[in-house]
């Protein structure tokens, strides 16, 4: 508790998260309006009018594009706010100021400042027979209030779902980015790309710059986008027309490309992500940054390169381990699977790649697996932590067998066991023991990627703690004697006798050891 963070009710971060996440989901056809958000902004005094806005939608690539645009703006000295979803590990990830996610104290403080107003909105909605604010609407209101309070110069905001009725669409964008439009969230957005595009063009506001990424269904989608831009007198910038990616080549840790916008050409820009789609995301981010950064003409190429070479995007084709290589990807639809496959084929040379897959029931599971089938030598089907929506391992196994064949599919309902099984499979084929050409791909959902990322984060195992104690540096050399040195040497020899490389596995990294059974390992990790 402090003057800056009074925490009047002595709430913990867990208390606050439960308060917010227990609210109705945004996937609710009864709340397809902006009434709650508009009323909330009225009560807050319209803080959204105090900063410029880059608004990002599209079926895939929203989070990557938003992070890239934020990095470029921040490199130019602008104070930035970033709002993305979903979070992989902690809810704080969704709201960032100057590239740093909110601390627990900050997050609790923002909730403390806004929750009474949330209650007022809920009461008003109840009077009108309408639903109360969803958890996504609450988080969006908190982000807007924090951005104004900071204050930020520009907010880079990722749409939650769709566009027209998304909670973020109370913002009036200076630059509206629409990435590839494809089939996803059909229950809520429509069962054709035309209907989905009709929802996403809702973020194009009067007088803004509409930045359009490559469209896999260009003939169907572009007329809808162009009509919305004309109706709102928006400036239209299309990938492949007014702006282009050229001279693209893979490089260590990502790729290098030349990016051209109406303002100028940026040659040899390093982009710290794999895949052609990420080069196009970088182009859209650059074009949007040019709109909001107060500079005439092209931006400084060195600053752009510095920004794009430093962007880290958790859970998006993210390599988190070597020997064996372990890659996480949260994409969950066909378009994301196609981008993932192309990136892996371009950037890696796997002789063996084992997939660990957990997906939601409402996704195009068979189609997703079919796209990845040519690059996966085998697949371990499993389940993630979202029990209400995840497809059971039994059902996923049936679909996977149809796609891969019986001999290439293994079922391990527990995610830690599934990861360990995949690691064991690639280790068994790795004759040199260096991991080259052998990898594990954990994919199918952002929840899956987030669960795995939490499990595989760097933790000091009990064995390593013992080693660190043994090898502590001597603080005062004058007080040391031979007996201490001999004791340390004997302990080190004992450690060498007790530990071999084979002693380290996924559960060592998790800090679970052999005492926990496979049945309770997942629960231990989540605790």
matplotlib code that plots the C-alpha trace (Angstrom):
import matplotlib.pyplot as plt

x = [0.0, 1.2, 0.0, 0.2, -1.4, -3.8, -5.5, -8.4, -9.8, -6.5, -7.3, -4.8, -4.1, -5.9, -9.0, -9.1, -8.6, -11.4, -13.7, -13.1, -12.8, -16.0, -18.0, -19.8, -17.5, -17.4, -18.6, -22.2, -24.8, -27.0, -24.4, -23.7, -23.8, -21.5, -24.1, -22.1, -18.8, -20.3, -21.9, -18.6, -16.7, -19.3, -18.8, -15.0, -15.2, -14.1, -10.4, -10.1, -10.0, -6.6, -4.4, -4.0, -5.0, -3.8, -6.6, -5.8, -8.2, -8.0, -8.3, -4.7, -1.6, -3.3, -1.1, 2.2, 1.2, 0.2, 3.5, 5.5, 3.7, 4.1, 7.8, 8.3, 6.3, 8.2, 11.6, 10.6, 10.2, 6.4, 4.8, 2.8, -0.1, -0.6, -3.7, -3.7, -5.5, -5.6, -3.0, -0.8, 0.3, -0.9, -3.8, -1.3, 0.1, -3.0, -2.2, 1.3, 2.8, 6.0, 6.5, 6.1, 3.1, 1.3, 2.6, 0.2, -0.1, -0.9, -3.4, -5.2, -5.2, -6.8, -9.5, -10.0, -10.5, -13.0, -15.0, -17.6, -18.3, -18.5, -21.2, -23.1, -23.1, -24.2, -27.1, -28.2, -28.1, -30.2, -32.8, -33.0, -33.0, -29.6, -26.5, -23.9, -20.4, -18.4, -14.9, -13.5, -15.4, -14.2, -10.6, -11.0, -12.3, -9.4, -6.9, -8.4, -8.5, -4.9, -3.7, -5.2, -3.9, -0.3, -0.7, 0.3, 0.8, -0.6, -2.6, -2.1, -5.2, -5.9, -9.6, -10.8, -13.1, -14.6, -14.7, -18.0, -19.4, -16.1, -15.6, -12.5, -14.6, -15.5, -12.1, -11.8, -8.7, -6.1, -4.8, -7.1, -5.2, -7.2, -5.0, -6.0, -9.7, -10.5, -12.9, -12.9, -15.4, -18.1, -20.7, -20.5, -19.2, -20.9, -20.4, -18.8, -15.8, -18.0, -20.0, -16.8, -15.2, -18.4, -17.8, -14.1, -14.5, -16.4, -13.1, -12.7, -13.7, -14.2, -11.0, -8.7, -6.0, -7.1, -4.1, -5.0, -2.9, -2.7, -6.2, -6.5, -10.0, -9.2, -12.0, -14.7, -13.3, -11.7, -14.9, -16.3, -13.2, -13.0, -16.7, -16.2, -13.2, -15.0, -18.0, -15.8, -13.6, -10.6, -7.2, -6.7, -3.3, -3.2, -0.4, 0.8, -0.4, 0.4, 2.9, 5.0, 7.4, 10.4, 13.9, 12.9, 15.2, 15.5, 18.1, 19.3, 16.4, 14.0, 14.4, 15.5, 13.2, 12.8, 9.6, 8.1, 5.3, 4.1, 6.5, 9.6, 11.6, 13.3, 16.0, 17.3, 15.0, 15.7, 12.5, 12.9, 10.2, 9.9, 7.6, 6.5, 3.4, 5.5, 7.2, 3.7, 2.7, 5.8, 4.8, 1.4, 2.8, 5.3, 2.6, 0.4, 3.4, 4.0, 0.4, 0.7, 4.4, 4.7, 7.3, 7.1, 8.4, 9.9, 10.9, 14.5, 15.6, 17.9, 15.1, 12.7, 15.3, 16.1, 12.4, 11.5, 14.6, 13.7, 10.0, 9.3, 5.9, 5.1, 3.3, 3.6, 6.0, 8.2, 11.2, 11.7, 14.1, 17.0, 18.3, 15.6, 14.1, 10.7, 8.4, 5.2, 2.4, -1.0, -2.7, -5.9, -7.4, -6.5, -4.9, -2.7, -1.8, -0.8, 1.4, 3.0, 3.7, 5.3, 7.5, 8.7, 9.4, 11.3, 13.3, 14.0, 15.3, 13.7, 14.2, 11.7, 9.1, 6.6, 3.5, 1.8, -1.7, -4.6, -7.5, -10.9, -14.1, -15.4, -12.4, -11.9, -9.8, -9.6, -8.7, -6.1, -4.4, -4.6, -2.5, 0.2, 0.2, 3.0, 5.5, 4.7, 6.3, 3.9, 1.4, 0.7, -2.9, -3.6, -5.8, -5.1, -6.4, -9.6, -11.9, -15.1, -14.0, -11.2, -11.7, -11.2, -8.1, -10.3, -12.2, -9.1, -7.4, -10.2, -9.8, -6.0, -6.1, -8.2, -5.6, -2.3, -3.0, -3.1, 0.7, 1.5, -0.9, -0.3, -2.8, -1.6, -4.5, -2.1, -0.2, 3.1, 3.1, 2.4, 5.4, 7.6, 6.4, 7.3, 10.7, 11.4, 10.5, 12.8, 15.6, 15.4, 16.0, 18.8, 21.9, 24.3, 22.5, 22.7, 19.1, 19.8, 17.0, 14.8, 12.0, 8.7, 5.9, 3.3, 0.3, -3.5, -4.6, -3.3, -4.3, -2.2, 0.8, 0.3, 0.1, 3.2, 5.1, 4.3, 5.5, 8.7, 9.8, 13.3, 13.2, 16.1, 15.8, 16.7, 19.8, 21.0, 20.2, 22.5, 25.2, 24.9, 25.2, 28.3, 30.0, 29.2, 32.2, 34.2, 33.3, 36.5, 39.6, 41.6, 39.3, 39.3, 41.3, 42.2, 39.6, 36.8, 38.2, 38.5, 34.9, 33.6, 35.6, 34.3, 30.7, 31.3, 32.6, 29.5, 27.3, 29.1, 28.6, 24.8, 23.9, 24.1, 22.6, 19.9, 18.6, 17.2, 13.7, 10.6, 9.7, 13.1, 12.5, 9.1, 10.6, 8.2, 10.8, 9.8, 7.7, 4.6, 2.6, 1.7, -1.9, -1.3, 1.6, -0.7, -2.4, 0.9, 2.1, -1.1, -1.1]
y = [0.0, 3.5, 7.0, 6.0, 2.6, 2.9, -0.5, 0.7, -2.8, -4.7, -6.9, -9.3, -9.7, -13.0, -11.3, -8.7, -11.2, -13.4, -10.3, -9.4, -12.8, -14.1, -11.7, -12.8, -13.5, -11.3, -14.2, -13.3, -12.5, -10.6, -7.8, -6.8, -3.1, -0.4, 0.9, -0.2, 1.1, 4.5, 4.9, 4.0, 6.6, 9.2, 8.5, 8.6, 11.9, 10.6, 9.9, 8.3, 11.8, 12.5, 10.3, 9.2, 5.7, 2.9, 0.3, -3.3, -6.0, -9.0, -12.8, -13.3, -11.1, -8.5, -9.0, -9.1, -6.0, -4.0, -4.8, -3.8, -0.5, 0.2, -0.5, 2.0, 4.7, 4.2, 4.3, 7.7, 8.9, 8.8, 7.5, 4.4, 2.4, -1.1, -3.2, -6.8, -10.0, -12.8, -13.0, -16.1, -16.3, -13.2, -10.8, -7.9, -8.6, -7.1, -3.5, -2.0, 1.4, 2.2, -1.5, -2.6, -4.5, -3.1, -4.2, -5.9, -2.7, -0.7, -3.2, -3.4, 0.4, 0.8, -1.7, 0.2, 3.5, 2.1, -0.7, 1.7, 3.1, -0.5, -1.1, 2.0, 0.8, -2.7, -1.1, 1.0, -1.9, -4.0, -1.3, -1.5, -5.4, -5.6, -7.6, -6.2, -5.4, -8.3, -9.0, -7.7, -4.5, -4.0, -4.6, -2.3, 0.5, 0.0, 0.2, 3.4, 5.0, 4.0, 5.4, 8.7, 8.7, 7.9, 9.9, 8.3, 10.0, 7.1, 3.9, 0.8, -1.3, -4.8, -5.7, -8.6, -10.1, -8.7, -4.9, -3.1, -4.3, -5.0, -3.1, -1.3, 0.3, 3.2, 4.5, 6.7, 5.5, 7.7, 4.6, 1.5, -1.7, -4.6, -7.7, -10.8, -11.6, -15.3, -17.8, -17.7, -17.0, -17.8, -18.3, -14.6, -12.9, -14.8, -17.8, -16.1, -14.0, -11.2, -11.1, -11.3, -8.5, -6.4, -6.7, -5.9, -2.7, -1.2, 0.2, 2.4, 5.8, 9.2, 10.7, 7.9, 6.1, 2.5, 0.2, -3.1, -6.2, -9.0, -10.5, -14.3, -13.7, -10.4, -10.5, -11.1, -8.8, -5.8, -4.3, -4.3, -2.6, -0.1, 0.8, 1.4, 3.6, 5.7, 6.1, 7.4, 9.5, 7.4, 7.3, 3.8, 2.1, -1.5, -4.0, -4.8, -1.5, 1.7, -0.2, -3.3, -5.8, -6.7, -8.3, -10.5, -13.2, -15.3, -14.3, -15.5, -15.0, -13.8, -12.1, -9.0, -7.1, -3.9, -2.1, 0.6, 3.0, 6.2, 8.1, 6.3, 3.0, 1.4, -1.1, -4.1, -3.8, -6.6, -8.2, -10.4, -12.9, -15.8, -16.0, -14.0, -12.9, -11.2, -9.0, -7.9, -7.3, -5.1, -3.2, -2.4, -1.4, 0.9, 2.6, 3.1, 4.5, 7.0, 8.3, 9.0, 10.1, 13.8, 13.7, 14.8, 12.3, 9.0, 7.9, 7.4, 4.0, 3.2, 3.8, 1.6, -1.1, -0.9, -1.2, -4.1, -6.0, -6.0, -6.9, -10.1, -11.6, -14.4, -17.4, -16.5, -18.9, -18.5, -20.7, -21.1, -24.1, -25.6, -29.2, -30.1, -27.1, -26.3, -23.9, -22.4, -21.0, -19.9, -19.7, -21.7, -21.4, -22.4, -19.1, -19.3, -22.9, -21.9, -19.1, -21.4, -24.1, -21.6, -20.1, -23.5, -24.7, -21.5, -21.0, -24.5, -27.8, -30.4, -34.1, -34.8, -32.5, -33.8, -31.8, -31.4, -30.2, -29.1, -27.2, -25.7, -27.6, -24.7, -24.5, -26.0, -28.8, -31.2, -28.4, -27.0, -30.4, -31.1, -27.9, -29.0, -32.7, -32.5, -31.0, -33.1, -36.6, -37.5, -35.7, -36.0, -34.9, -33.5, -30.9, -27.4, -25.8, -24.2, -27.2, -25.5, -25.1, -27.5, -30.5, -33.7, -35.7, -38.6, -36.6, -34.9, -38.3, -39.5, -36.5, -36.7, -40.4, -39.5, -36.9, -38.5, -42.3, -44.4, -45.0, -41.2, -40.3, -40.6, -39.5, -37.9, -36.0, -34.3, -31.5, -31.9, -35.6, -34.8, -32.4, -35.0, -37.7, -35.5, -34.5, -38.2, -39.1, -36.5, -37.4, -41.0, -40.1, -37.5, -39.7, -36.7, -35.4, -31.8, -31.2, -30.1, -31.1, -32.4, -30.3, -30.1, -27.8, -27.0, -25.4, -25.2, -22.5, -19.5, -21.3, -24.2, -21.9, -20.0, -23.2, -24.6, -21.3, -21.3, -24.8, -24.3, -21.0, -21.0, -22.3, -23.2, -26.9, -28.4, -29.9, -26.5, -24.8, -27.4, -26.6, -22.9, -23.4, -25.5, -23.0, -19.8, -17.4, -16.8, -13.3, -12.7, -14.4, -13.7, -15.8, -18.8, -22.0, -25.2, -27.2, -25.1, -25.6, -29.3, -29.5, -27.6, -29.9, -33.0, -31.7, -30.9, -34.4, -35.9, -33.8, -35.0, -38.6, -38.0, -36.0, -36.9, -35.1, -37.8, -36.5, -33.4, -33.6, -31.5, -32.1, -31.0, -27.7, -27.5, -28.1, -31.1, -33.9, -37.5, -37.2, -36.0, -38.5, -37.7, -37.5, -34.4, -32.7, -30.4, -29.2, -28.5, -26.4, -24.3, -23.7]
z = [0.0, -0.9, -1.8, -5.5, -4.9, -1.9, -2.4, -0.2, 0.2, 0.7, -2.4, -3.8, -7.5, -7.4, -5.8, -8.6, -11.4, -10.1, -9.8, -13.4, -15.1, -13.4, -15.5, -18.7, -21.6, -24.7, -26.7, -26.0, -28.7, -26.2, -25.8, -29.5, -28.8, -27.4, -24.8, -21.8, -23.1, -24.1, -20.7, -19.0, -21.0, -20.2, -16.5, -16.9, -18.7, -22.1, -21.4, -24.9, -26.4, -24.8, -27.0, -30.6, -31.6, -33.7, -33.9, -35.1, -36.3, -38.7, -38.3, -37.5, -36.8, -34.7, -31.6, -33.6, -35.6, -32.5, -30.7, -33.8, -34.1, -30.4, -30.6, -33.5, -31.8, -28.5, -30.4, -31.5, -27.9, -27.8, -24.6, -25.6, -24.3, -25.6, -25.1, -26.4, -25.8, -24.8, -22.1, -22.1, -18.4, -16.4, -17.0, -16.5, -20.0, -21.6, -20.5, -21.1, -20.6, -22.5, -23.3, -19.7, -18.5, -15.4, -12.0, -9.7, -7.6, -10.7, -11.9, -8.5, -8.4, -11.8, -10.8, -7.5, -9.4, -11.9, -10.2, -8.6, -12.0, -13.4, -10.7, -11.9, -15.5, -14.4, -12.4, -15.4, -17.7, -15.3, -15.3, -19.0, -19.0, -20.6, -19.6, -17.3, -18.5, -19.8, -18.5, -21.8, -21.6, -18.0, -19.0, -22.0, -19.8, -17.4, -20.2, -21.6, -18.1, -17.5, -20.8, -20.1, -16.5, -17.5, -19.8, -23.2, -26.5, -28.5, -27.7, -29.8, -29.3, -30.5, -31.2, -29.1, -31.8, -35.0, -35.0, -35.2, -31.8, -30.1, -26.8, -28.2, -31.0, -28.8, -29.9, -33.0, -34.8, -36.4, -38.2, -38.6, -39.5, -41.0, -41.3, -43.3, -43.1, -43.0, -41.4, -37.6, -34.8, -37.3, -34.5, -33.7, -36.8, -39.6, -41.8, -44.8, -45.3, -46.6, -43.3, -41.2, -43.3, -42.7, -39.0, -39.2, -41.3, -38.4, -37.0, -40.1, -38.8, -40.5, -41.8, -40.6, -42.5, -43.3, -43.6, -45.3, -45.1, -47.7, -48.2, -48.8, -50.2, -51.9, -54.5, -51.8, -49.1, -50.8, -52.2, -48.7, -47.3, -50.1, -49.7, -45.9, -46.6, -49.2, -46.9, -44.1, -46.4, -45.1, -46.8, -48.1, -48.0, -49.3, -49.0, -52.5, -53.9, -52.0, -49.8, -50.4, -49.0, -51.1, -51.0, -48.1, -46.9, -43.7, -41.2, -37.8, -35.3, -38.0, -41.4, -43.3, -45.7, -47.6, -46.6, -48.9, -47.8, -49.6, -47.3, -48.4, -48.7, -45.7, -46.9, -45.1, -42.1, -39.5, -38.2, -35.2, -36.2, -38.6, -41.6, -44.6, -42.7, -40.1, -42.7, -43.9, -40.3, -39.9, -43.0, -41.6, -38.3, -40.0, -42.1, -39.0, -37.0, -39.8, -39.4, -35.6, -35.3, -35.8, -38.6, -42.2, -44.7, -43.9, -40.4, -39.4, -40.8, -37.9, -35.3, -37.3, -37.6, -33.9, -33.0, -35.3, -34.4, -30.7, -30.7, -28.7, -29.4, -26.8, -28.2, -31.9, -33.5, -30.4, -30.0, -26.2, -26.1, -28.0, -28.0, -28.8, -30.4, -28.8, -30.6, -29.3, -31.4, -30.3, -33.7, -33.8, -37.3, -40.8, -41.8, -38.7, -39.5, -43.0, -41.8, -39.2, -41.7, -44.2, -41.5, -40.3, -43.8, -44.6, -41.4, -40.1, -41.5, -39.4, -40.0, -37.2, -35.8, -33.2, -32.6, -29.2, -30.0, -27.8, -29.4, -28.6, -29.6, -31.7, -34.1, -37.5, -36.0, -38.9, -41.4, -38.9, -38.5, -42.2, -43.0, -40.5, -41.4, -44.0, -41.6, -38.5, -38.3, -35.5, -33.1, -29.4, -28.7, -25.3, -23.4, -22.1, -18.9, -20.3, -19.4, -20.5, -24.1, -24.8, -27.0, -25.1, -25.9, -26.9, -29.5, -30.8, -31.1, -33.4, -35.7, -35.7, -36.6, -39.7, -40.7, -39.7, -39.5, -36.4, -36.3, -36.1, -33.2, -29.5, -26.8, -23.5, -21.8, -19.4, -21.1, -19.1, -19.9, -23.6, -23.7, -22.0, -24.5, -27.4, -26.0, -25.4, -29.0, -30.5, -28.1, -29.1, -32.7, -32.0, -32.4, -32.0, -28.9, -30.1, -31.1, -34.6, -37.0, -34.2, -32.7, -30.8, -31.9, -29.2, -30.8, -31.4, -29.0, -27.1, -23.9, -25.0, -25.7, -22.5, -20.4, -22.0, -21.6, -17.9, -17.6, -19.6, -18.1, -16.8, -13.2, -11.1, -10.4, -6.9, -8.4, -9.8, -6.4, -4.8, -7.3, -6.7, -2.9, -3.4, -5.7, -3.9, -4.2, -1.1, 0.3, 2.3, 0.9, 4.0, 6.1, 3.9, 4.7, 3.0, 4.9, 3.4, 0.0, 0.5, 1.8, -1.3, -3.6, -2.0, -2.3, -5.9, -6.6, -4.9, -7.1, -10.2, -9.0, -8.4, -11.6, -15.2, -18.3, -18.3, -14.9, -16.5, -18.1, -18.4, -14.8, -13.6, -15.4, -13.8, -10.4, -9.9, -9.5, -9.3, -6.1, -8.0, -10.0, -13.6, -12.5, -10.4, -12.2, -14.2, -11.0, -9.4, -12.3, -12.3, -8.6]

ax = plt.figure().add_subplot(projection="3d")
ax.plot(x, y, z, "-o")
ax.set_aspect("equal")
plt.show()
